[in-house]
Amino acid sequence: MGEKPEQIPDGVKYYRLSEIEAQNSFKSTWIIIHNKVYDVTKFLEEHPGGEEVLREQAGGNATESFEDVGHSTDAREMASSMVIGEVHPDDRAKIAQPVETLVTTVKDESSWWTNLVIPALAAAIVTLMYRIFTVETD
C-alpha cells in the first residue's frame, strides 16, 4: 500500500491493481466495475443481496457479476456515490477476467438420429413389450 494513487488534472484518481487487490477485508473492501474502483466497505451490511456477494468480489473485477444481476437505476446511482477512482490505464488489460467454467455444451445442430430414430425405436420397443406381456396364454 506504499503506492499513492496517481491523480490527473480532471480529478480522477488512478489506482494500481496491486493496491485494489489488497483491499479485500472487512476493514476495507474495494471492487472494480467497468474499470471504476468502488469502496463498498460501509455498504457491506446494507447490500440487499447480502455482504457475502460483495466479499466474494473484493479486490477484483465485479463487472460481470454486477451486470448479470441486472441492478436497477437506483442501485446504479447509489453505486456511483461509492466511486473513489479508476483502474490505472496501464493495468486495465491485466484485470482478472472471469474464469471460464468447463461445461460441455450440446451443439445446436441436432442430428436426425437423435430427433427421429431413437424416439421411434423406443416407441417400437415399448409396443413390442406391451404385446408380449398382454398376450393371453391358452
N, C-alpha and C positions, 0 to 999 in steps of 0.2 A: 504494500500500500504506500510505498515511498513515492510513487509517481503521482504528480499532481495533474489533474485534468487540464488539457490544453483549452484555451479559450480564444475564440476569434472575435473580431470587432462586432459582429452582429449579436454577440452574447451567447452563442451556442457553446456549451461545454462538451468536449470530446473525451470519452473515457476509453482506455485500452481494455481489451478483453480480459487480460490478466487481473485487472482491478475489479471488473464486473464479476468475474468468476469467483473472486474472493468474498463477495457479498452474498453469502448463502447461509446465513444463520438467523436465529430469531431476533438477534440484536440489529441485524442489517440484511434486508432481503431486496435484491435488485433483480429485475428481469429485463429482457430485450424483446421488444415487439416492433417490427418494421424498422430496425436499426435505431430505435429510440430507447433510451435507458430509463426505466421506471423504478423508483424507490417505493416498494409496496409494503415496507416494514410495518407502518402504522395501520395498514389496511388488512393485514392478515386475519385478524379476528372478525372483521366486518364483511369479508368476502362471502357473498351469498352461496358460492359453490364450495365453501369450506377452505380453511387455510392450507390444507394438505395439497390442494391443486396448485396453489402458488408456490408452496415449498418445493414441490417436485420440479418446478421450473427455475428455481432460484439460481442466480448466477449464469443463466443460459438463455437460449433463444426460445421464447414462448410464442412466437408468431403463429405457427400452425395451430397450436392448442387454442390460442385466443380466437382465431378465426373459425375453427371447427365448432366452437360452442355457439357462435352466432350472437355475440354480445349486442345489446340494444344501443341505440343512440345515446341514451342516458349513461349507460355503462362506459361508452367510449369517451363521453365528455368528462365523466368522473376520472377515468384513467388519464386523460390529458392533464389533469391537475397534479399528477404524480410524476410527470416527466422531469428528469433532472439533467438530461443531456442526450447526446447521441454517441453511438459507437464510432470510434475513430475511423476515418475513411480507410486508413491502411489496414485495419483489422476486419473490415466488413466481409471480405472474402473468406476469412478464417472462421466466421461464425459457424458453430456446430449445426449442421443440418440434421433434421430428424433421421434417425436410423431406419433404414428400410427393413421391414419385417419379412421373414422368409415365408411367404404364403403362396401356396400353389394355386394358381388361377386356372379356371376352366376356360378353354377357348370359346369365343362366341360362336364359332362355326361348328355347330353340332353336325355330326355325320348322319346320313340316312340310317346307318346301322343302329345307332342308339335311339333314334326317334321313331323307327318303324319296326325293324326286325326284332329287337329284344322284347318290346311290348307284345308283338304278335306271337312270338314264341312262348312267352309267359302265359298268354291267354289260351294257346293251344294246349299247353301242359295242364293248366287248371281244368279245361274242358275234358281232357282225357282222364284225369284223375276223378273227376266228378262222375263220368260214365262208368268207370271201373268200379267205384265204390257204391254206385246206386243200382247196379245190375242185380236183379234177383237171381239167386241160385235155385235151380229146380232140383 
